[in-house]
Amino acid sequence: MSTATLEKPTATTASDTILSLNNIEVIYDHVVLVLKGVSLTVPRAGIVAILGANGAGKTTTLKAISNLLKAERGEVTKGSIVFDGERVDKMSPNELVRRGCIQVMEGRHCFGHLSIEENLLTGAFTRRDGNAAIRRDLEKIYTLFPRLKQRRSSQAGYTSGGEQQMCAIGRAMMSNPKMILLDEPSMGLAPQIVEEIFEIVRQLNADEGVSFLVAEQNTNMALRYATYGYIMETGRVVMDGEARMLRENEDVKEFYLGVAEGNKKSFREVKSYKRRKRWLS
């Protein structure tokens, strides 16, 4: 099955690319093939989105990068993953964090019994540059997330979903990352909070130079902030291209953005195989 590709940007050199997945395959329990030949790249200081419905393979792709598959009896069986010029698919998650790649898990996963500030400080566990630098970065996080400063002494488990998502991103930033893998940041949040979260992502990208790979079902929001996107179905990349081109593509508008020329169609009225056939023909 070939991959439908929209207009791509000019080819980048290795130094321009912070992350590269090359034809990776992931199998669970030695028998269940979940990812099938997935390839993608993230430019240095870029924002790239992985889009698709629940079960498309987005989260598995992020866990393959961050080496968290083993906890779920999964493994990368083919292909390679290169981060910041070095192959990392055989490294431990801890080693990858130390090299500057960290994942913010779906569902936020704050330490509910710890305060917001204690949660943020756990993100600096791997740092070795001293307390003064850590405190300086903590104040920077509070500047970016003023709501967290107001709730710094509150137990994270008693804060709102939006505040927990901000805490999870702030905790990741406390590790001084080069890249953040952000899994479903909009899940369970009100539209206004989702937009606030994505604005913070854009600010961190612009001001701190942090690269982001965002797995997201909210295609409309993700394509507003990403520069490039990959659409996944059943463990494969079925379409990729610049975010602007994806937003203007009729299939994407119809089946992911809910906009169609003429009469609007319900997703339920269209079978998945018909969509893939249109995209891949």
C-alpha positions in Angstrom: 0.0 0.0 0.0 1.6 3.2 -1.1 1.5 6.5 0.9 -0.3 9.5 -0.4 1.9 12.5 0.0 1.0 16.2 -0.4 3.5 18.8 -1.4 6.6 18.4 0.8 9.1 21.1 1.9 12.6 21.1 0.5 14.6 18.2 1.7 16.5 18.9 4.9 20.0 17.9 5.9 20.6 15.7 8.9 21.6 18.7 11.0 18.2 20.3 10.3 16.4 17.2 11.5 16.1 16.4 15.2 14.1 13.2 14.9 13.8 10.6 12.1 11.7 7.4 12.1 12.8 5.1 9.3 10.3 2.4 8.3 9.6 1.2 11.8 7.5 -1.8 12.7 6.1 -2.4 16.2 4.8 -5.7 17.5 3.0 -6.4 20.8 3.2 -9.8 22.5 5.4 -11.1 19.7 2.4 -11.5 17.4 0.3 -8.3 17.1 1.6 -6.0 14.4 0.6 -2.5 15.4 2.8 -0.2 13.3 3.6 -1.0 9.7 6.5 0.8 8.0 6.0 4.2 9.7 8.5 6.9 8.6 8.5 10.5 9.6 10.8 13.4 10.4 10.7 16.4 12.8 12.8 19.4 11.9 14.9 21.0 14.6 12.8 23.6 16.4 9.7 22.5 14.5 6.1 21.5 15.5 4.9 18.3 13.7 1.5 16.7 14.3 0.5 13.0 14.1 -3.2 12.9 13.3 -5.8 10.2 13.2 -8.7 8.5 15.0 -8.4 6.6 18.3 -6.5 3.4 17.6 -4.7 4.7 14.5 -1.2 4.1 16.1 -0.4 7.6 17.3 0.4 6.8 20.9 2.3 3.7 19.9 4.5 5.8 17.6 5.3 8.2 20.5 6.0 5.3 22.9 8.3 3.7 20.3 10.3 6.9 20.2 10.5 7.3 24.0 11.3 3.6 24.5 8.2 2.9 26.7 6.9 0.0 24.7 8.6 -2.7 26.8 6.3 -1.9 29.8 3.4 -3.0 27.5 5.2 -6.0 26.0 5.8 -4.2 22.8 9.0 -3.7 20.8 10.4 -2.1 17.6 11.2 -5.1 15.4 12.2 -3.3 12.2 13.5 0.1 11.1 15.4 2.7 13.1 14.8 5.8 15.2 17.4 8.6 15.2 17.3 11.5 17.7 19.7 14.4 17.5 22.0 12.5 15.1 22.2 9.3 17.1 20.2 6.0 16.9 18.2 5.7 20.1 15.7 2.8 19.6 17.9 0.5 21.8 18.4 3.1 24.6 16.5 3.1 27.9 13.9 5.8 28.5 16.1 7.3 31.2 19.0 7.7 28.7 16.7 9.3 26.2 15.5 11.8 28.7 19.1 12.7 29.5 19.7 13.3 25.8 16.8 15.8 25.7 13.7 13.8 24.5 10.8 13.5 26.9 7.2 12.4 26.5 4.1 14.0 28.1 1.8 11.1 28.4 -1.9 11.0 27.4 -4.1 11.8 30.4 -1.5 14.1 32.0 -0.3 11.6 34.7 0.7 14.1 37.4 1.6 12.9 40.9 -1.7 13.6 42.5 -0.5 13.5 46.1 2.4 16.0 45.4 1.9 19.8 45.1 2.2 21.5 41.7 5.6 22.8 42.6 6.8 19.3 43.7 5.6 17.9 40.5 7.5 20.5 38.5 10.7 19.8 40.5 10.5 16.1 39.7 11.1 17.1 36.1 14.6 18.3 37.1 15.6 15.0 38.6 18.1 14.2 35.8 19.8 17.6 35.8 23.2 18.2 37.2 23.5 22.0 36.8 22.7 23.0 40.4 19.8 24.3 42.4 20.2 27.9 41.3 19.7 27.0 37.7 16.7 24.8 38.6 15.1 27.6 40.6 15.7 30.0 37.8 13.9 27.6 35.3 11.1 27.1 37.8 10.4 30.8 37.8 10.5 30.8 34.0 7.8 28.0 34.1 5.7 30.2 36.5 6.0 33.1 34.0 4.8 30.9 31.2 2.1 29.3 33.3 0.9 32.0 35.8 -2.0 29.7 36.8 0.5 27.2 38.1 2.2 29.9 40.2 -1.2 30.6 41.9 -1.7 26.9 42.6 2.0 26.0 43.4 1.1 24.7 46.9 -2.0 22.8 45.8 -2.1 19.1 45.5 -2.0 18.3 41.8 -4.8 15.7 42.2 -7.2 18.5 43.2 -6.5 20.9 40.4 -8.4 21.1 37.1 -7.6 19.1 34.0 -6.2 22.1 32.3 -3.9 22.9 35.2 -2.7 19.3 35.3 -1.9 19.4 31.6 0.0 22.7 32.1 1.8 21.0 35.1 2.8 18.0 32.9 4.2 20.2 30.2 6.0 22.4 32.7 7.5 19.3 34.4 8.8 18.2 31.0 10.3 21.7 30.4 12.1 21.4 33.7 14.3 18.7 32.2 15.7 21.2 29.7 14.4 19.1 26.7 15.4 19.5 23.1 12.1 17.9 22.1 8.8 17.0 23.7 6.5 14.2 22.6 3.0 15.5 23.4 0.2 12.8 23.5 -3.4 14.0 23.1 -3.0 17.4 24.9 -6.6 18.3 24.2 -8.2 15.2 25.7 -11.0 16.0 28.1 -10.4 19.8 28.1 -12.7 22.7 27.2 -11.9 24.4 23.8 -10.7 27.5 25.5 -8.2 25.6 27.6 -7.1 23.6 24.6 -6.3 26.7 22.7 -4.4 28.1 25.7 -2.3 24.9 25.8 -1.5 25.1 22.1 -0.5 28.8 22.4 1.9 27.8 25.2 3.3 25.1 22.9 3.8 27.7 20.2 5.5 30.1 22.7 7.9 27.4 24.0 8.7 26.5 20.4 9.4 30.1 19.4 11.1 31.3 22.5 13.0 28.2 23.7 13.5 26.4 20.4 11.9 23.2 21.7 10.8 20.8 19.0 7.3 19.2 19.4 5.8 16.0 18.0 2.1 16.2 18.9 -0.2 13.2 18.6 -3.7 14.6 18.4 -7.3 13.7 17.4 -8.3 17.4 17.3 -7.1 17.8 13.7 -8.4 21.3 13.3 -6.5 22.6 16.3 -3.3 20.7 15.6 -3.1 21.9 12.0 -3.4 25.5 13.2 -0.2 25.2 15.2 1.9 22.6 13.4 3.9 23.2 10.3 3.7 19.7 9.0 1.4 16.7 9.6 1.1 13.0 9.2 -2.3 11.3 9.1 -2.4 7.7 10.4 -4.9 4.9 10.0 -4.5 1.3 11.3 -0.8 1.7 12.0 0.3 3.3 8.7 0.9 6.8 7.5 -1.7 7.3 4.8 -1.1 11.0 4.1 1.4 13.6 5.0 2.2 17.2 4.0 2.6 20.8 5.1 -0.2 21.8 7.5 -1.5 24.4 5.1 -1.8 21.8 2.4 -3.6 19.3 4.7 -6.1 22.0 5.8 -6.9 22.7 2.2 -7.1 19.0 1.1 -10.7 18.0 0.4 -10.5 14.5 1.9 -9.0 15.9 5.1 -11.6 18.7 5.3 -14.4 16.2 4.8 -13.3 13.4 7.1 -11.2 15.1 9.7 -12.2 18.8 9.8 -15.9 18.1 9.2 -16.2 20.4 6.2 -17.3 19.2 2.8 -18.0 20.9 -0.5 -21.8 20.9 -1.1 -23.7 18.7 1.3 -21.9 17.8 4.5 -21.5 14.1 5.2 -21.5 12.2 8.4 -18.4 10.2 9.2 -20.7 7.3 10.0 -21.9 7.3 6.4 -18.5 6.6 4.9 -16.6 3.4 5.3 -13.0 3.6 6.3 -11.8 1.5 3.3 -13.4 4.0 0.9 -11.4 6.9 2.5 -8.2 5.0 2.2 -8.9 4.0 -1.4 -9.5 7.7 -2.3 -6.3 8.8 -0.5 -4.0 6.1 -1.8 -5.2 5.6 -5.3 
